[in-house]
Amino acid sequence: MSTAQSKCSSTLRLPSDTYVYKALPTHTGKVAAILSDDSLRLLFSSTLREIPDTTIRKAHDGVTCLQTVEQRGNVIFTAGRDGKVRGWDLRVGQKGVKSIEFTDCEISRILADFPEITYCLVTFLDADTI
């Protein structure tokens, strides 16, 4: 059995009570991460250092989900307890957000991928799916 070895690590200069919910590689060589401070951050994959001027401080009120889209390397989806699903164009940051809003729901999971058309499957905390 082989032992795993760390290639890099980073503190991201975050307060001690902030932690990463999920981090995923994008298909443009970056890492997208959602954090407990409700931010969406982009990191260099080689160093895990934050890419300057790419942090979205308030991606959601209660961010819960992050999903990359394989065929569209600059698009990711996030969702949150605020009942919103947002598609982000990583080339333009917060200006490139598209939002779908659901009322009276908390979103627990999103799936997004399709060769020609980007779609989003949403699972709510009460197990309903659309």
C-alpha positions as CSV (number, residue, x, y, z in Angstrom):
1,M,0.0,0.0,0.0
2,S,1.3,3.4,-0.9
3,T,1.2,6.5,1.3
4,A,-0.5,9.7,0.1
5,Q,1.7,12.7,-0.1
6,S,0.6,16.3,0.0
7,K,1.5,18.3,-3.1
8,C,0.4,21.7,-1.6
9,S,-1.6,23.3,1.1
10,S,-3.0,26.7,1.9
11,T,-4.6,28.6,4.8
12,L,-6.2,31.1,2.4
13,R,-5.7,33.6,5.2
14,L,-9.1,32.9,6.6
15,P,-10.3,33.4,10.2
16,S,-9.9,30.3,12.3
17,D,-13.6,29.5,12.4
18,T,-14.0,29.5,8.6
19,Y,-13.8,26.2,6.7
20,V,-14.2,24.8,3.2
21,Y,-17.5,23.1,2.5
22,K,-16.5,21.8,-0.9
23,A,-13.7,22.4,-3.5
24,L,-13.8,21.2,-7.1
25,P,-11.3,21.5,-10.0
26,T,-12.7,23.4,-12.9
27,H,-11.9,22.5,-16.4
28,T,-9.8,25.6,-16.9
29,G,-7.1,24.6,-14.4
30,K,-8.5,26.4,-11.4
31,V,-10.1,25.2,-8.2
32,A,-13.5,26.6,-7.1
33,A,-14.4,26.4,-3.4
34,I,-17.4,27.4,-1.3
35,L,-16.7,28.3,2.3
36,S,-18.6,28.6,5.6
37,D,-18.5,32.4,5.3
38,D,-20.8,32.0,2.2
39,S,-18.1,33.0,-0.2
40,L,-17.2,31.5,-3.5
41,R,-13.4,31.5,-4.2
42,L,-11.2,30.6,-7.1
43,L,-7.7,29.2,-6.4
44,F,-4.7,28.3,-8.5
45,S,-4.7,24.5,-8.7
46,S,-0.9,24.3,-8.4
47,T,-0.5,26.3,-5.2
48,L,-4.1,26.5,-3.8
49,R,-3.5,30.3,-3.4
50,E,-6.5,32.6,-4.0
51,I,-6.6,34.1,-7.5
52,P,-6.7,37.9,-7.0
53,D,-10.0,39.7,-7.5
54,T,-12.1,36.6,-7.9
55,T,-13.7,36.1,-4.5
56,I,-17.4,36.5,-4.4
57,R,-18.0,37.4,-0.7
58,K,-21.7,36.6,-0.5
59,A,-22.5,33.9,-3.1
60,H,-25.6,33.0,-1.1
61,D,-27.3,33.3,2.3
62,G,-26.2,29.9,3.5
63,V,-24.2,28.4,0.5
64,T,-24.7,24.6,0.4
65,C,-23.7,23.3,-3.0
66,L,-21.1,23.7,-5.7
67,Q,-21.0,22.0,-9.1
68,T,-18.7,22.4,-12.1
69,V,-19.8,21.9,-15.7
70,E,-17.4,19.7,-17.7
71,Q,-18.2,21.0,-21.2
72,R,-18.4,24.6,-20.2
73,G,-15.1,25.2,-18.3
74,N,-15.9,28.7,-17.2
75,V,-19.3,27.9,-15.8
76,I,-20.1,26.7,-12.3
77,F,-23.3,26.4,-10.3
78,T,-23.9,27.2,-6.6
79,A,-27.0,26.8,-4.5
80,G,-28.0,27.7,-1.0
81,R,-30.4,27.8,1.9
82,D,-31.7,31.0,0.4
83,G,-33.5,28.9,-2.3
84,K,-31.4,30.2,-5.2
85,V,-29.4,28.4,-7.8
86,R,-26.8,30.6,-9.4
87,G,-24.7,30.0,-12.5
88,W,-21.4,31.8,-12.5
89,D,-19.3,32.7,-15.5
90,L,-15.8,32.6,-14.0
91,R,-14.5,35.0,-16.7
92,V,-16.5,37.9,-15.4
93,G,-17.1,37.1,-11.7
94,Q,-20.1,38.5,-10.0
95,K,-21.2,40.4,-13.1
96,G,-21.8,37.1,-14.9
97,V,-24.3,35.6,-12.4
98,K,-27.5,34.1,-13.6
99,S,-30.0,33.2,-10.8
100,I,-33.0,30.9,-10.5
101,E,-35.0,31.5,-7.3
102,F,-37.2,29.0,-5.5
103,T,-39.4,30.1,-2.7
104,D,-39.7,28.5,0.8
105,C,-37.0,25.9,0.2
106,E,-33.5,25.0,1.1
107,I,-31.4,23.3,-1.6
108,S,-29.2,20.4,-0.6
109,R,-27.7,19.2,-3.9
110,I,-27.3,20.3,-7.5
111,L,-26.0,18.3,-10.5
112,A,-25.1,20.0,-13.8
113,D,-23.7,18.6,-17.0
114,F,-24.7,18.1,-20.5
115,P,-22.7,18.2,-23.8
116,E,-24.8,20.8,-25.6
117,I,-27.1,22.5,-23.1
118,T,-26.3,23.3,-19.5
119,Y,-29.0,22.1,-17.1
120,C,-29.3,21.9,-13.4
121,L,-31.0,19.2,-11.3
122,V,-32.0,20.5,-7.9
123,T,-32.7,18.4,-4.8
124,F,-34.3,20.2,-1.9
125,L,-33.7,19.4,1.8
126,D,-37.2,17.8,2.0
127,A,-36.1,15.4,-0.8
128,D,-38.2,16.9,-3.7
129,T,-36.4,17.1,-7.0
130,I,-37.0,19.2,-10.1
